[in-house]
C-alpha cells in the first residue's frame, strides 16, 4: 500500500467516469425566505427530505459503462493525434479517423475489446454495445466484409438528469424534477423518447453512413460479416412484455423512412443517416425528438434532389471537340468561301517558294 503524491497523479492515467452514470444522494435543508438555514434548538440544520440525482444512464450495467469509458478514451486519443497533425501542417481534409462529415470515429476490433475488458465471448461484447446503442451513447457504421466497423461514441445528454425528492423515513418518491428544475410526472420518466441512432457529425443517424437504429424502425447496422459472429439466442420467457405502441409522431417518422426507401432505394440510407446525425447534433430537448427528426428527413430529401439536379446540369453541358481550344466556342463552324480558300492556297504556295529559296541561299553561303 502507498499513498498518492502529486507526481503520481501526473504520471498515472485514468479512464473518465461520467457523473451521469451514477446516482447520488444528498439532504435538503429547511430555509427561511432569505435563503438562510433554519436550525433546531441544538443548532443542527433541519432536514426536510432526501434528494436523489439520477438518470437513465445509471440503469446500465457496469460493464457497459466500462465499455463506454474505453471507447471515449480511444476517441480522446484520436482528437489528440489530429491536433498534433494540424500543428505539423497537415490539412484538415487529410486527418486520420475523420469521416466525410467531419465526425471523428474510432476503430476497436472485437478481439481488442475482449482483451481489454478480460471478456472471452464476442456475444458479450455485442450485448454491451447494444446497451450503448439503445441509450444513444454509441453509433456504429458497418464498413463491409473483412473490414472493422467505425465506432462513434456519442455525447451524454444532460437532459436525462432527474432530481427526485424522497421521504426521509420511507424513502418513497415524493416529487420529480427535470434537469432545469421543472416538475415532471412519474410516467414521463419512462415514456421519454430514447435518443438513439448516427451522422451522424452527426448524429449521427445515423448517417450521415450506417447509424444506430431509430426506435420503431428496423436496424440497419446489424453485423452480417466476420467482424461480428451471430449472437447466442437468449431464452424467451413466456411472460415477455409486449412492445410499446408507437405514438403518432413515431409512426410519421417510420412512414417517412419507408417512403424514402421505396422511392430512392439504397440512397435513402444516406438521407436517413444525415437526418439522424443532424437531429443528435442540434436537438437539445428530447421532447421534440420525433418532430425534429421528421423535419430533418424532409430537409435531407430536398438536399438530395438538389444534388441530383446539379449533377444532371453538369452532365448535359456539350463537350468540346478534341481540336477545339478551351478558350474557343464549342460549336465553331468553318464558313470560309471558295474564293477565300483559293486565296489562302495561293499565299501558302508563295510562302513555300520563298522558304525554299531562302534555304538554298543559306546552303550556298555555308559552302
C-alpha positions as a Markdown table, in Angstrom:
| # | Residue | x | y | z |
|---|---|---|---|---|
| 1 | Unk | 0.0 | 0.0 | 0.0 |
| 2 | Unk | 1.1 | 3.5 | -0.7 |
| 3 | Unk | -0.4 | 7.0 | -0.6 |
| 4 | Unk | -0.7 | 9.1 | -3.7 |
| 5 | Unk | 1.6 | 12.1 | -4.3 |
| 6 | Unk | 1.4 | 14.9 | -6.8 |
| 7 | Unk | 3.9 | 13.2 | -9.1 |
| 8 | Unk | 1.7 | 10.0 | -9.0 |
| 9 | Unk | -1.3 | 12.0 | -10.2 |
| 10 | Unk | 0.7 | 13.5 | -13.1 |
| 11 | Unk | 2.2 | 10.2 | -14.2 |
| 12 | Unk | -0.7 | 7.9 | -13.9 |
| 13 | Unk | -3.6 | 7.9 | -16.4 |
| 14 | Unk | -7.2 | 7.1 | -15.6 |
| 15 | Unk | -10.4 | 6.5 | -17.5 |
| 16 | Unk | -13.1 | 9.2 | -17.2 |
| 17 | Unk | -16.3 | 8.1 | -15.5 |
| 18 | Unk | -19.2 | 10.4 | -16.3 |
| 19 | Unk | -21.2 | 11.5 | -13.2 |
| 20 | Unk | -24.4 | 10.8 | -15.1 |
| 21 | Unk | -23.6 | 7.1 | -14.9 |
| 22 | Unk | -24.0 | 7.2 | -11.1 |
| 23 | Unk | -26.8 | 8.2 | -8.8 |
| 24 | Unk | -26.0 | 10.4 | -5.8 |
| 25 | Unk | -27.9 | 11.4 | -2.7 |
| 26 | Unk | -27.9 | 14.4 | -0.5 |
| 27 | Unk | -30.2 | 16.1 | 2.1 |
| 28 | Unk | -32.4 | 19.1 | 1.6 |
| 29 | Unk | -32.5 | 21.6 | 4.5 |
| 30 | Unk | -35.2 | 24.0 | 5.7 |
| 31 | Unk | -34.5 | 27.6 | 4.8 |
| 32 | Unk | -36.2 | 30.9 | 5.5 |
| 33 | Unk | -37.4 | 33.5 | 3.0 |
| 34 | Unk | -33.9 | 35.0 | 2.8 |
| 35 | Unk | -32.2 | 31.6 | 2.0 |
| 36 | Unk | -30.7 | 31.1 | 5.4 |
| 37 | Unk | -30.8 | 27.7 | 7.1 |
| 38 | Unk | -33.2 | 27.2 | 10.0 |
| 39 | Unk | -31.7 | 25.3 | 12.9 |
| 40 | Unk | -33.2 | 23.4 | 15.8 |
| 41 | Unk | -32.5 | 24.0 | 19.5 |
| 42 | Unk | -29.3 | 22.1 | 19.3 |
| 43 | Unk | -28.1 | 24.2 | 16.4 |
| 44 | Unk | -28.4 | 21.5 | 13.8 |
| 45 | Unk | -29.9 | 22.2 | 10.4 |
| 46 | Unk | -33.4 | 20.8 | 9.9 |
| 47 | Unk | -33.6 | 18.2 | 7.1 |
| 48 | Unk | -36.8 | 18.3 | 5.1 |
| 49 | Unk | -36.3 | 15.4 | 2.7 |
| 50 | Unk | -33.8 | 13.4 | 0.7 |
| 51 | Unk | -32.6 | 14.4 | -2.8 |
| 52 | Unk | -31.5 | 11.8 | -5.3 |
| 53 | Unk | -29.9 | 12.8 | -8.6 |
| 54 | Unk | -30.0 | 10.1 | -11.2 |
| 55 | Unk | -30.5 | 9.4 | -15.0 |
| 56 | Unk | -31.4 | 6.6 | -17.3 |
| 57 | Unk | -27.7 | 6.0 | -17.8 |
| 58 | Unk | -27.4 | 4.9 | -14.2 |
| 59 | Unk | -29.5 | 1.8 | -15.1 |
| 60 | Unk | -26.9 | 0.4 | -17.5 |
| 61 | Unk | -24.8 | -2.5 | -16.5 |
| 62 | Unk | -21.3 | -1.8 | -15.0 |
| 63 | Unk | -19.6 | -3.5 | -18.0 |
| 64 | Unk | -21.5 | -1.3 | -20.4 |
| 65 | Unk | -20.4 | 1.8 | -18.6 |
| 66 | Unk | -16.8 | 0.5 | -18.6 |
| 67 | Unk | -17.0 | -0.1 | -22.4 |
| 68 | Unk | -18.1 | 3.5 | -22.9 |
| 69 | Unk | -15.2 | 4.8 | -20.9 |
| 70 | Unk | -12.8 | 2.7 | -23.0 |
| 71 | Unk | -14.3 | 3.9 | -26.3 |
| 72 | Unk | -14.3 | 7.5 | -25.1 |
| 73 | Unk | -10.6 | 7.2 | -24.1 |
| 74 | Unk | -9.8 | 6.0 | -27.6 |
| 75 | Unk | -11.8 | 8.9 | -29.0 |
| 76 | Unk | -9.7 | 11.4 | -27.0 |
| 77 | Unk | -6.6 | 9.8 | -28.4 |
| 78 | Unk | -7.9 | 10.4 | -31.9 |
| 79 | Unk | -8.6 | 14.0 | -31.1 |
| 80 | Unk | -5.0 | 14.4 | -29.7 |
| 81 | Unk | -3.5 | 12.8 | -32.8 |
| 82 | Unk | -5.4 | 15.1 | -35.1 |
| 83 | Unk | -4.4 | 18.1 | -33.1 |
| 84 | Unk | -0.7 | 17.2 | -33.5 |
| 85 | Unk | -1.2 | 16.6 | -37.2 |
| 86 | Unk | -2.8 | 20.1 | -37.6 |
| 87 | Unk | 0.1 | 21.7 | -35.8 |
| 88 | Unk | 2.5 | 20.0 | -38.1 |
| 89 | Unk | 0.8 | 21.5 | -41.1 |
| 90 | Unk | -1.5 | 18.6 | -42.2 |
| 91 | Unk | -4.7 | 19.8 | -43.9 |
| 92 | Unk | -8.0 | 19.1 | -42.1 |
| 93 | Unk | -9.0 | 17.0 | -45.1 |
| 94 | Unk | -6.2 | 14.6 | -44.6 |
| 95 | Unk | -6.7 | 13.9 | -40.9 |
| 96 | Unk | -6.9 | 10.3 | -39.5 |
| 97 | Unk | -10.2 | 8.9 | -38.2 |
| 98 | Unk | -12.3 | 11.7 | -39.6 |
| 99 | Unk | -15.2 | 10.9 | -42.0 |
| 100 | Unk | -16.6 | 13.0 | -44.9 |
| 101 | Unk | -18.9 | 14.7 | -42.5 |
| 102 | Unk | -16.1 | 15.9 | -40.2 |
| 103 | Unk | -17.1 | 13.5 | -37.4 |
| 104 | Unk | -14.3 | 11.6 | -35.5 |
| 105 | Unk | -14.6 | 7.9 | -35.3 |
| 106 | Unk | -12.5 | 5.1 | -33.7 |
| 107 | Unk | -11.6 | 1.5 | -34.6 |
| 108 | Unk | -11.8 | -1.1 | -32.0 |
| 109 | Unk | -11.9 | -4.8 | -33.0 |
| 110 | Unk | -13.8 | -7.4 | -31.0 |
| 111 | Unk | -10.6 | -9.2 | -30.1 |
| 112 | Unk | -9.1 | -5.9 | -28.7 |
| 113 | Unk | -12.2 | -5.2 | -26.7 |
| 114 | Unk | -12.3 | -8.7 | -25.4 |
| 115 | Unk | -8.7 | -8.5 | -24.3 |
| 116 | Unk | -9.1 | -5.0 | -22.8 |
| 117 | Unk | -12.2 | -6.0 | -20.7 |
| 118 | Unk | -11.0 | -9.5 | -20.0 |
| 119 | Unk | -14.1 | -11.0 | -21.6 |
| 120 | Unk | -13.9 | -14.3 | -23.6 |
| 121 | Unk | -17.1 | -14.0 | -25.6 |
| 122 | Unk | -17.9 | -12.0 | -28.7 |
| 123 | Unk | -21.6 | -12.2 | -27.9 |
| 124 | Unk | -21.0 | -10.5 | -24.5 |
| 125 | Unk | -19.3 | -7.6 | -26.3 |
| 126 | Unk | -22.2 | -7.4 | -28.7 |
| 127 | Unk | -24.7 | -7.2 | -25.8 |
| 128 | Unk | -22.7 | -4.4 | -24.2 |
| 129 | Unk | -22.5 | -2.5 | -27.4 |
| 130 | Unk | -26.2 | -3.0 | -27.8 |
| 131 | Unk | -26.8 | -1.4 | -24.4 |
| 132 | Unk | -24.9 | 1.7 | -25.5 |
| 133 | Unk | -26.8 | 1.8 | -28.8 |
| 134 | Unk | -30.1 | 1.7 | -27.0 |
| 135 | Unk | -29.0 | 4.5 | -24.7 |
| 136 | Unk | -27.8 | 6.7 | -27.6 |
| 137 | Unk | -24.2 | 6.6 | -26.4 |
| 138 | Unk | -22.8 | 4.8 | -29.5 |
| 139 | Unk | -23.2 | 4.9 | -33.2 |
| 140 | Unk | -21.7 | 2.1 | -35.3 |
| 141 | Unk | -21.1 | 2.2 | -39.1 |
| 142 | Unk | -20.6 | -1.0 | -41.0 |
| 143 | Unk | -17.8 | -0.8 | -43.5 |
| 144 | Unk | -18.2 | -4.1 | -45.3 |
| 145 | Unk | -16.8 | -7.7 | -45.3 |
| 146 | Unk | -13.5 | -8.2 | -43.5 |
| 147 | Unk | -13.3 | -4.5 | -42.6 |
| 148 | Unk | -13.6 | -3.3 | -39.0 |
| 149 | Unk | -16.6 | -1.2 | -38.2 |
| 150 | Unk | -16.4 | 2.5 | -37.4 |
| 151 | Unk | -17.5 | 3.4 | -33.9 |
| 152 | Unk | -18.8 | 6.8 | -33.0 |
| 153 | Unk | -19.1 | 7.4 | -29.2 |
| 154 | Unk | -22.0 | 9.8 | -28.7 |
| 155 | Unk | -22.3 | 12.8 | -26.3 |
| 156 | Unk | -24.1 | 12.3 | -23.0 |
| 157 | Unk | -27.5 | 14.0 | -22.8 |
| 158 | Unk | -27.7 | 16.1 | -19.7 |
| 159 | Unk | -31.5 | 16.4 | -20.3 |
| 160 | Unk | -31.8 | 12.9 | -18.9 |
| 161 | Unk | -30.8 | 14.0 | -15.5 |
| 162 | Unk | -33.7 | 13.5 | -13.0 |
| 163 | Unk | -33.9 | 15.0 | -9.5 |
| 164 | Unk | -36.0 | 13.0 | -7.1 |
| 165 | Unk | -37.4 | 14.1 | -3.7 |
| 166 | Unk | -37.8 | 11.2 | -1.3 |
| 167 | Unk | -39.3 | 10.8 | 2.1 |
| 168 | Unk | -36.8 | 10.8 | 5.0 |
| 169 | Unk | -38.2 | 7.7 | 6.7 |
| 170 | Unk | -39.8 | 5.5 | 4.0 |
| 171 | Unk | -37.6 | 6.7 | 1.0 |
| 172 | Unk | -40.7 | 6.8 | -1.1 |
| 173 | Unk | -40.7 | 9.2 | -4.1 |
| 174 | Unk | -42.4 | 12.5 | -3.3 |
| 175 | Unk | -41.8 | 14.6 | -6.4 |
| 176 | Unk | -39.7 | 14.6 | -9.5 |
| 177 | Unk | -37.9 | 17.4 | -11.4 |
| 178 | Unk | -36.0 | 17.6 | -14.7 |
| 179 | Unk | -32.5 | 19.0 | -15.3 |
| 180 | Unk | -33.9 | 22.5 | -15.4 |
| 181 | Unk | -35.8 | 22.1 | -12.1 |
| 182 | Unk | -39.3 | 21.8 | -13.7 |
| 183 | Unk | -41.7 | 19.4 | -12.2 |
| 184 | Unk | -42.3 | 16.2 | -14.2 |
| 185 | Unk | -44.8 | 13.3 | -13.9 |
| 186 | Unk | -43.6 | 9.9 | -13.0 |
| 187 | Unk | -44.9 | 8.4 | -16.2 |
| 188 | Unk | -42.9 | 10.8 | -18.4 |
| 189 | Unk | -39.7 | 9.4 | -16.9 |
| 190 | Unk | -40.3 | 6.1 | -18.7 |
| 191 | Unk | -42.1 | 7.4 | -21.7 |
| 192 | Unk | -39.5 | 10.0 | -22.8 |
| 193 | Unk | -38.1 | 9.1 | -26.2 |
| 194 | Unk | -34.8 | 7.5 | -26.4 |
| 195 | Unk | -32.1 | 9.4 | -28.3 |
| 196 | Unk | -30.8 | 6.6 | -30.3 |
| 197 | Unk | -29.4 | 6.4 | -33.9 |
| 198 | Unk | -25.6 | 8.4 | -36.3 |
| 199 | Unk | -24.3 | 11.0 | -38.6 |
| 200 | Unk | -24.2 | 11.3 | -37.6 |
| 201 | Unk | -21.5 | 14.9 | -37.3 |
| 202 | Unk | -23.6 | 13.8 | -36.8 |
| 203 | Unk | -25.5 | 12.2 | -35.3 |
| 204 | Unk | -25.5 | 10.8 | -36.2 |
| 205 | Unk | -28.2 | 8.7 | -37.7 |
| 206 | Unk | -27.1 | 8.0 | -38.4 |
| 207 | Unk | -26.0 | 9.0 | -41.3 |
| 208 | Unk | -25.0 | 10.6 | -42.3 |
| 209 | Unk | -23.4 | 6.4 | -43.2 |
| 210 | Unk | -24.8 | 3.5 | -41.4 |
| 211 | Unk | -26.1 | 4.6 | -38.0 |
| 212 | Unk | -27.8 | 3.4 | -34.9 |
| 213 | Unk | -31.4 | 2.2 | -35.1 |
| 214 | Unk | -34.2 | 4.7 | -34.6 |
| 215 | Unk | -36.8 | 3.4 | -32.2 |
| 216 | Unk | -39.6 | 1.8 | -34.1 |
| 217 | Unk | -37.6 | 1.1 | -37.3 |
| 218 | Unk | -35.7 | -1.9 | -38.5 |
| 219 | Unk | -32.0 | -1.6 | -37.5 |
| 220 | Unk | -29.6 | -1.1 | -40.4 |
| 221 | Unk | -26.3 | -1.5 | -38.6 |
| 222 | Unk | -26.5 | -5.2 | -37.6 |
| 223 | Unk | -23.4 | -7.2 | -38.4 |
| 224 | Unk | -23.5 | -9.9 | -41.1 |
| 225 | Unk | -19.8 | -10.2 | -41.8 |
| 226 | Unk | -16.9 | -11.9 | -40.0 |
| 227 | Unk | -16.4 | -8.8 | -37.7 |
| 228 | Unk | -19.3 | -10.0 | -35.5 |
| 229 | Unk | -20.5 | -13.6 | -35.0 |
| 230 | Unk | -24.1 | -14.5 | -34.6 |
| 231 | Unk | -25.2 | -13.9 | -31.0 |
| 232 | Unk | -26.4 | -16.8 | -29.0 |
| 233 | Unk | -30.2 | -16.5 | -28.8 |
| 234 | Unk | -31.5 | -15.8 | -25.3 |
| 235 | Unk | -34.2 | -17.9 | -23.8 |
| 236 | Unk | -37.5 | -16.2 | -24.4 |
| 237 | Unk | -39.7 | -16.0 | -21.3 |
| 238 | Unk | -43.3 | -16.9 | -21.6 |
| 239 | Unk | -44.1 | -13.7 | -19.7 |
| 240 | Unk | -42.4 | -11.3 | -22.1 |
| 241 | Unk | -43.9 | -7.8 | -22.1 |
| 242 | Unk | -45.5 | -6.6 | -25.3 |
| 243 | Unk | -43.7 | -3.9 | -27.3 |
| 244 | Unk | -45.0 | -0.4 | -26.6 |
| 245 | Unk | -47.3 | 1.0 | -29.3 |
| 246 | Unk | -45.8 | 3.7 | -31.5 |
| 247 | Unk | -47.0 | 7.2 | -31.0 |
| 248 | Unk | -48.4 | 9.2 | -33.8 |
| 249 | Unk | -45.2 | 11.2 | -34.2 |
| 250 | Unk | -43.1 | 8.0 | -34.3 |
| 251 | Unk | -45.4 | 6.5 | -36.9 |
| 252 | Unk | -45.0 | 9.5 | -39.1 |
| 253 | Unk | -41.2 | 9.2 | -38.9 |
| 254 | Unk | -41.4 | 5.5 | -39.7 |
| 255 | Unk | -43.7 | 6.0 | -42.7 |
| 256 | Unk | -41.4 | 8.7 | -44.0 |
| 257 | Unk | -38.4 | 6.4 | -43.8 |
| 258 | Unk | -40.2 | 3.6 | -45.6 |
| 259 | Unk | -41.4 | 6.1 | -48.3 |
| 260 | Unk | -37.8 | 7.2 | -48.8 |
| 261 | Unk | -36.6 | 3.6 | -49.1 |
| 262 | Unk | -39.2 | 2.8 | -51.7 |
| 263 | Unk | -38.6 | 6.0 | -53.7 |
| 264 | Unk | -34.8 | 6.2 | -53.6 |
| 265 | Unk | -33.6 | 2.7 | -52.8 |
| 266 | Unk | -30.1 | 2.5 | -51.4 |
| 267 | Unk | -29.7 | 6.2 | -51.5 |
| 268 | Unk | -32.3 | 6.5 | -48.8 |
| 269 | Unk | -29.9 | 5.1 | -46.2 |
| 270 | Unk | -27.7 | 8.1 | -46.6 |
| 271 | Unk | -30.6 | 10.5 | -46.3 |
| 272 | Unk | -31.8 | 8.8 | -43.1 |
| 273 | Unk | -28.3 | 8.8 | -41.7 |
| 274 | Unk | -27.9 | 12.6 | -42.3 |
| 275 | Unk | -31.2 | 13.3 | -40.7 |
| 276 | Unk | -30.4 | 11.3 | -37.6 |
| 277 | Unk | -27.0 | 12.9 | -37.2 |
| 278 | Unk | -28.4 | 16.4 | -37.7 |
| 279 | Unk | -31.0 | 15.6 | -35.0 |
| 280 | Unk | -28.5 | 14.4 | -32.4 |
| 281 | Unk | -26.1 | 17.3 | -33.1 |
| 282 | Unk | -28.6 | 20.1 | -32.9 |
| 283 | Unk | -31.5 | 18.9 | -30.7 |
| 284 | Unk | -31.4 | 19.8 | -27.1 |
| 285 | Unk | -34.9 | 18.9 | -25.8 |
| 286 | Unk | -35.8 | 15.2 | -26.1 |
| 287 | Unk | -39.5 | 16.1 | -26.0 |
| 288 | Unk | -39.2 | 17.3 | -29.7 |
| 289 | Unk | -37.1 | 14.4 | -30.9 |
| 290 | Unk | -39.6 | 12.9 | -33.4 |
| 291 | Unk | -40.9 | 16.2 | -34.9 |
| 292 | Unk | -37.3 | 17.4 | -35.3 |
| 293 | Unk | -36.3 | 14.1 | -37.0 |
| 294 | Unk | -39.3 | 14.2 | -39.3 |
| 295 | Unk | -38.3 | 17.7 | -40.4 |
| 296 | Unk | -34.6 | 16.6 | -40.8 |
| 297 | Unk | -35.7 | 13.8 | -43.1 |
| 298 | Unk | -37.6 | 16.3 | -45.3 |
| 299 | Unk | -34.5 | 18.6 | -45.5 |
| 300 | Unk | -32.3 | 15.6 | -46.3 |
| 301 | Unk | -34.6 | 14.7 | -49.2 |
| 302 | Unk | -34.6 | 18.2 | -50.5 |
| 303 | Unk | -30.8 | 18.3 | -50.4 |
| 304 | Unk | -30.6 | 15.0 | -52.2 |
| 305 | Unk | -32.9 | 16.3 | -55.0 |
| 306 | Unk | -30.8 | 19.5 | -55.3 |
| 307 | Unk | -27.6 | 17.4 | -55.7 |
| 308 | Unk | -29.3 | 15.4 | -58.5 |
| 309 | Unk | -30.3 | 18.5 | -60.4 |
| 310 | Unk | -26.8 | 19.9 | -60.2 |
| 311 | Unk | -25.4 | 16.6 | -61.4 |
| 312 | Unk | -27.8 | 16.4 | -64.4 |
| 313 | Unk | -26.9 | 20.0 | -65.3 |
| 314 | Unk | -23.2 | 19.3 | -65.4 |
| 315 | Unk | -23.7 | 16.1 | -67.5 |
| 316 | Unk | -26.0 | 18.0 | -70.0 |
| 317 | Unk | -23.3 | 20.5 | -70.9 |
| 318 | Unk | -21.9 | 19.9 | -74.5 |
| 319 | Unk | -18.4 | 18.5 | -74.7 |
| 320 | Unk | -15.9 | 20.3 | -76.8 |
| 321 | Unk | -14.2 | 18.5 | -79.6 |
| 322 | Unk | -10.6 | 17.4 | -79.4 |
| 323 | Unk | -9.3 | 20.0 | -81.9 |
| 324 | Unk | -11.2 | 22.9 | -80.4 |
| 325 | Unk | -9.2 | 25.0 | -77.9 |
| 326 | Unk | -10.6 | 25.6 | -74.4 |
| 327 | Unk | -10.9 | 29.3 | -75.0 |
| 328 | Unk | -12.8 | 28.9 | -78.3 |
| 329 | Unk | -16.5 | 28.4 | -79.0 |
| 330 | Unk | -17.6 | 24.8 | -78.5 |
| 331 | Unk | -19.9 | 24.9 | -81.6 |
| 332 | Unk | -17.5 | 26.7 | -84.0 |
| 333 | Unk | -18.2 | 26.1 | -87.8 |
| 334 | Unk | -15.9 | 26.8 | -90.7 |
| 335 | Unk | -17.7 | 29.2 | -93.0 |
| 336 | Unk | -14.8 | 30.0 | -95.4 |
| 337 | Unk | -15.9 | 30.7 | -99.0 |
| 338 | Unk | -14.2 | 29.1 | -102.1 |
| 339 | Unk | -12.6 | 32.4 | -103.1 |
| 340 | Unk | -11.1 | 32.7 | -99.6 |
| 341 | Unk | -9.8 | 29.1 | -99.8 |
| 342 | Unk | -8.2 | 29.8 | -103.2 |
| 343 | Unk | -6.5 | 32.9 | -101.8 |
| 344 | Unk | -5.2 | 31.0 | -98.8 |
| 345 | Unk | -3.8 | 28.3 | -101.1 |
| 346 | Unk | -2.0 | 30.8 | -103.2 |
| 347 | Unk | -0.5 | 32.5 | -100.2 |
| 348 | Unk | 0.7 | 29.1 | -98.9 |
| 349 | Unk | 2.4 | 28.3 | -102.2 |
| 350 | Unk | 4.2 | 31.6 | -102.3 |
| 351 | Unk | 5.4 | 31.2 | -98.8 |
| 352 | Unk | 6.7 | 27.7 | -99.6 |
| 353 | Unk | 8.6 | 29.1 | -102.6 |
| 354 | Unk | 10.2 | 31.9 | -100.6 |
| 355 | Unk | 11.2 | 29.3 | -97.9 |
| 356 | Unk | 12.8 | 27.1 | -100.5 |
| 357 | Unk | 14.8 | 30.0 | -102.0 |
| 358 | Unk | 15.9 | 31.1 | -98.5 |
| 359 | Unk | 17.2 | 27.5 | -97.7 |
| 360 | Unk | 19.1 | 27.2 | -101.0 |
| 361 | Unk | 20.8 | 30.6 | -100.4 |
| 362 | Unk | 21.9 | 29.6 | -96.9 |
| 363 | Unk | 23.2 | 26.3 | -98.2 |
| 364 | Unk | 25.4 | 28.1 | -100.8 |
| 365 | Unk | 26.8 | 30.5 | -98.2 |
| 366 | Unk | 27.7 | 27.7 | -95.9 |
| 367 | Unk | 29.8 | 26.0 | -98.7 |
